[in-house]
Amino acid sequence: MIKRASAILRLKFPSAHEAEIMRSALEPETLSGLRYRSKVKVFREEETLLLVFNAKDTTALRASVNSYLNWLISLVNIYNFLENQK
């Protein structure tokens, strides 16, 4: 029996520019999923960042979602810090 799990996260940012920065920062991570239990695709639609997760099981899905959310939290914190330094 094959168990598959998937999820789509839609995250809205203040601007399309900020969403694009996040997309481009996460994109290299999506290339490393080829040999793992989950794959992620990242898209941008205007101010919205879309993360599409496909995993072999719910455990792999949860781990992948948690990793990407943690990376995004770090990216947003760094972006905000740099913007406040201007």
N, CA, C and O of each residue as an XYZ file, in Angstrom:
344
protein
N       0.834     -1.181      0.000
C       0.000      0.000      0.000
C       0.880      1.247      0.000
O       1.709      1.422      0.893
N       0.707      2.095     -0.978
C       1.481      3.320     -1.086
C       0.728      4.450     -0.403
O      -0.410      4.759     -0.758
N       1.370      5.054      0.570
C       0.783      6.208      1.251
C       1.462      7.452      0.710
O       2.688      7.559      0.748
N       0.696      8.370      0.219
C       1.212      9.638     -0.283
C       0.583     10.760      0.529
O      -0.532     10.631      1.035
N       1.302     11.840      0.643
C       0.784     12.997      1.362
C       1.183     14.249      0.588
O       2.262     14.313     -0.002
N       0.301     15.234      0.601
C       0.616     16.482     -0.100
C      -0.011     17.658      0.640
O      -0.940     17.505      1.433
N       0.532     18.834      0.350
C       0.012     20.060      0.952
C       0.420     21.233      0.073
O       1.433     21.189     -0.626
N      -0.388     22.275      0.126
C      -0.064     23.527     -0.553
C      -0.170     24.652      0.470
O      -1.200     24.820      1.124
N       0.901     25.412      0.596
C       0.892     26.569      1.487
C       0.887     27.817      0.628
O       1.665     27.938     -0.318
N       0.006     28.742      0.962
C      -0.061     30.044      0.296
C       0.266     31.110      1.330
O      -0.453     31.281      2.315
N       1.354     31.817      1.094
C       1.814     32.824      2.044
C       1.842     34.178      1.353
O       2.520     34.351      0.340
N       1.112     35.129      1.896
C       1.028     36.458      1.296
C       2.057     37.385      1.943
O       2.163     37.468      3.166
N       2.815     38.085      1.082
C       3.833     39.022      1.528
C       3.385     40.445      1.218
O       2.473     40.645      0.416
N       4.019     41.438      1.846
C       3.611     42.828      1.613
C       3.781     43.289      0.163
O       3.080     44.195     -0.288
N       4.715     42.663     -0.567
C       4.942     43.084     -1.947
C       5.367     41.892     -2.803
O       5.831     40.874     -2.291
N       5.196     42.045     -4.129
C       5.653     41.012     -5.057
C       7.172     40.893     -5.003
O       7.724     39.805     -5.164
N       7.843     42.023     -4.774
C       9.306     42.025     -4.671
C       9.772     41.144     -3.507
O      10.685     40.333     -3.662
N       9.144     41.310     -2.351
C       9.522     40.501     -1.181
C       9.209     39.024     -1.413
O       9.999     38.157     -1.037
N       8.074     38.733     -2.024
C       7.726     37.343     -2.324
C       8.744     36.722     -3.280
O       9.100     35.552     -3.136
N       9.208     37.498     -4.250
C      10.207     36.999     -5.201
C      11.542     36.736     -4.522
O      12.224     35.763     -4.844
N      11.916     37.591     -3.595
C      13.152     37.363     -2.833
C      13.061     36.040     -2.078
O      14.009     35.255     -2.084
N      11.931     35.792     -1.432
C      11.751     34.546     -0.680
C      11.756     33.334     -1.621
O      12.350     32.302     -1.308
N      11.093     33.466     -2.767
C      11.046     32.368     -3.734
C      12.454     32.023     -4.225
O      12.846     30.856     -4.260
N      13.193     33.045     -4.598
C      14.527     32.784     -5.133
C      15.483     32.244     -4.066
O      16.398     31.484     -4.385
N      15.279     32.626     -2.819
C      16.115     32.105     -1.735
C      15.800     30.638     -1.428
O      16.689     29.875     -1.051
N      14.542     30.250     -1.588
C      14.147     28.871     -1.290
C      14.373     27.913     -2.460
O      14.519     26.708     -2.259
N      14.403     28.445     -3.667
C      14.465     27.582     -4.852
C      15.624     26.574     -4.843
O      15.403     25.419     -5.207
N      16.842     26.953     -4.447
C      17.915     25.947     -4.424
C      17.614     24.749     -3.523
O      18.061     23.636     -3.799
N      16.865     24.974     -2.460
C      16.501     23.876     -1.562
C      15.575     22.867     -2.246
O      15.579     21.686     -1.900
N      14.794     23.325     -3.201
C      13.863     22.420     -3.881
C      14.595     21.441     -4.782
O      14.071     20.367     -5.078
N      15.777     21.788     -5.216
C      16.546     20.911     -6.106
C      17.146     19.730     -5.367
O      17.428     18.701     -5.981
N      17.348     19.855     -4.061
C      17.960     18.773     -3.288
C      16.967     17.674     -2.923
O      17.376     16.638     -2.399
N      15.679     17.869     -3.182
C      14.671     16.891     -2.794
C      14.554     15.695     -3.711
O      13.699     14.837     -3.488
N      15.382     15.610     -4.728
C      15.249     14.541     -5.709
C      15.518     13.156     -5.131
O      14.971     12.167     -5.618
N      16.344     13.074     -4.113
C      16.677     11.764     -3.567
C      16.066     11.515     -2.181
O      16.393     10.533     -1.514
N      15.196     12.400     -1.773
C      14.610     12.282     -0.450
C      13.154     11.825     -0.524
O      12.646     11.498     -1.597
N      12.503     11.809      0.618
C      11.134     11.308      0.695
C      10.088     12.345      0.345
O       8.896     12.040      0.312
N      10.521     13.567      0.084
C       9.559     14.605     -0.283
C      10.148     15.520     -1.349
O      11.365     15.652     -1.481
N       9.257     16.142     -2.100
C       9.639     17.104     -3.125
C       8.818     18.364     -2.899
O       7.658     18.306     -2.491
N       9.439     19.499     -3.172
C       8.759     20.774     -2.977
C       8.989     21.629     -4.217
O      10.089     21.675     -4.768
N       7.934     22.296     -4.638
C       8.029     23.265     -5.726
C       7.584     24.611     -5.163
O       6.630     24.691     -4.390
N       8.290     25.662     -5.562
C       8.006     27.008     -5.055
C       7.650     27.908     -6.236
O       8.384     27.979     -7.221
N       6.521     28.589     -6.121
C       6.042     29.510     -7.153
C       5.674     30.841     -6.509
O       5.429     30.927     -5.306
N       5.644     31.876     -7.349
C       5.171     33.173     -6.881
C       4.053     33.643     -7.791
O       4.168     33.586     -9.016
N       2.983     34.104     -7.191
C       1.870     34.728     -7.895
C       1.637     36.088     -7.245
O       1.001     36.202     -6.197
N       2.174     37.113     -7.903
C       2.119     38.477     -7.348
C       2.745     38.489     -5.953
O       3.921     38.158     -5.806
N       1.980     38.862     -4.931
C       2.523     38.938     -3.562
C       2.453     37.602     -2.817
O       2.833     37.527     -1.648
N       1.981     36.571     -3.471
C       1.773     35.287     -2.808
C       2.853     34.283     -3.187
O       3.181     34.110     -4.361
N       3.390     33.635     -2.184
C       4.357     32.568     -2.381
C       3.607     31.247     -2.212
O       2.924     31.035     -1.211
N       3.740     30.374     -3.187
C       3.088     29.059     -3.140
C       4.144     27.991     -2.949
O       5.126     27.939     -3.689
N       3.943     27.148     -1.965
C       4.820     26.006     -1.741
C       3.976     24.750     -1.905
O       3.000     24.547     -1.182
N       4.358     23.913     -2.858
C       3.617     22.693     -3.156
C       4.470     21.517     -2.699
O       5.564     21.288     -3.216
N       3.955     20.778     -1.727
C       4.671     19.658     -1.119
C       4.062     18.331     -1.578
O       2.842     18.170     -1.587
N       4.915     17.394     -1.955
C       4.508     16.017     -2.233
C       5.479     15.104     -1.515
O       6.693     15.217     -1.685
N       4.946     14.202     -0.714
C       5.798     13.348      0.104
C       5.323     11.903      0.058
O       4.190     11.611     -0.326
N       6.217     11.013      0.457
C       5.892      9.589      0.460
C       4.943      9.209      1.594
O       4.227      8.212      1.500
N       4.940     10.008      2.673
C       4.062      9.729      3.809
C       3.886     11.008      4.632
O       4.533     12.020      4.364
N       3.019     10.951      5.619
C       2.722     12.158      6.405
C       3.909     12.598      7.267
O       4.073     13.788      7.536
N       4.725     11.653      7.693
C       5.894     12.016      8.489
C       6.865     12.842      7.652
O       7.380     13.857      8.121
N       7.114     12.419      6.431
C       7.997     13.161      5.533
C       7.390     14.516      5.180
O       8.110     15.508      5.072
N       6.073     14.563      5.000
C       5.394     15.822      4.699
C       5.561     16.807      5.847
O       5.915     17.966      5.630
N       5.309     16.351      7.058
C       5.434     17.216      8.235
C       6.857     17.743      8.370
O       7.051     18.928      8.641
N       7.842     16.893      8.187
C       9.235     17.311      8.296
C       9.583     18.359      7.238
O      10.256     19.349      7.523
N       9.117     18.125      6.031
C       9.396     19.052      4.934
C       8.724     20.406      5.157
O       9.357     21.447      4.982
N       7.457     20.400      5.540
C       6.735     21.647      5.814
C       7.428     22.408      6.945
O       7.624     23.619      6.842
N       7.795     21.721      8.008
C       8.473     22.375      9.132
C       9.797     22.998      8.697
O      10.120     24.116      9.100
N      10.562     22.281      7.880
C      11.844     22.815      7.415
C      11.644     24.088      6.611
O      12.325     25.085      6.850
N      10.720     24.065      5.664
C      10.499     25.236      4.827
C       9.950     26.414      5.626
O      10.334     27.559      5.385
N       9.062     26.145      6.567
C       8.547     27.243      7.391
C       9.646     27.851      8.258
O       9.696     29.068      8.438
N      10.517     27.015      8.791
C      11.635     27.533      9.585
C      12.590     28.349      8.722
O      13.071     29.395      9.157
N      12.872     27.887      7.506
C      13.723     28.663      6.602
C      13.065     29.998      6.283
O      13.731     31.033      6.262
N      11.758     29.975      6.036
C      11.052     31.218      5.718
C      11.067     32.194      6.883
O      11.235     33.397      6.681
N      10.896     31.696      8.083
C      10.959     32.562      9.270
C      12.327     33.233      9.342
O      12.422     34.432      9.604
N      13.377     32.465      9.112
C      14.730     33.029      9.126
C      14.915     34.057      8.018
O      15.480     35.126      8.248
N      14.443     33.738      6.822
C      14.570     34.663      5.692
C      13.828     35.966      5.945
O      14.349     37.044      5.658
N      12.623     35.876      6.478
C      11.840     37.083      6.762
C      12.534     37.913      7.838
O      12.581     39.139      7.736
N      13.067     37.268      8.856
C      13.783     38.003      9.908
C      15.011     38.712      9.354
O      15.273     39.864      9.702
N      15.760     38.039      8.504
C      16.942     38.650      7.898
C      16.530     39.808      6.995
O      17.129     40.883      7.046
N      15.509     39.590      6.170
C      15.023     40.640      5.274
C      14.591     41.876      6.074
O      14.971     42.999      5.740
N      13.802     41.666      7.120
C      13.346     42.786      7.945
C      14.499     43.516      8.623
O      14.506     44.745      8.704
N      15.464     42.758      9.106
C      16.632     43.376      9.729
C      17.372     44.259      8.732
O      17.717     45.400      9.040
N      17.613     43.727      7.535
C      18.334     44.492      6.514
C      17.540     45.720      6.065
O      18.122     46.777      5.824
N      16.240     45.589      5.953
C      15.411     46.732      5.559
C      15.447     47.831      6.626
O      15.419     49.017      6.298
N      15.507     47.442      7.882
C      15.554     48.421      8.971
C      16.922     49.096      9.084
O      17.042     50.134      9.734
N      17.939     48.529      8.468
C      19.280     49.115      8.493
C      19.446     50.234      7.475
O      20.410     50.997      7.540
N      18.519     50.333      6.543
C      18.608     51.369      5.486
C      18.422     52.759      6.050
O      18.467     53.739      5.306
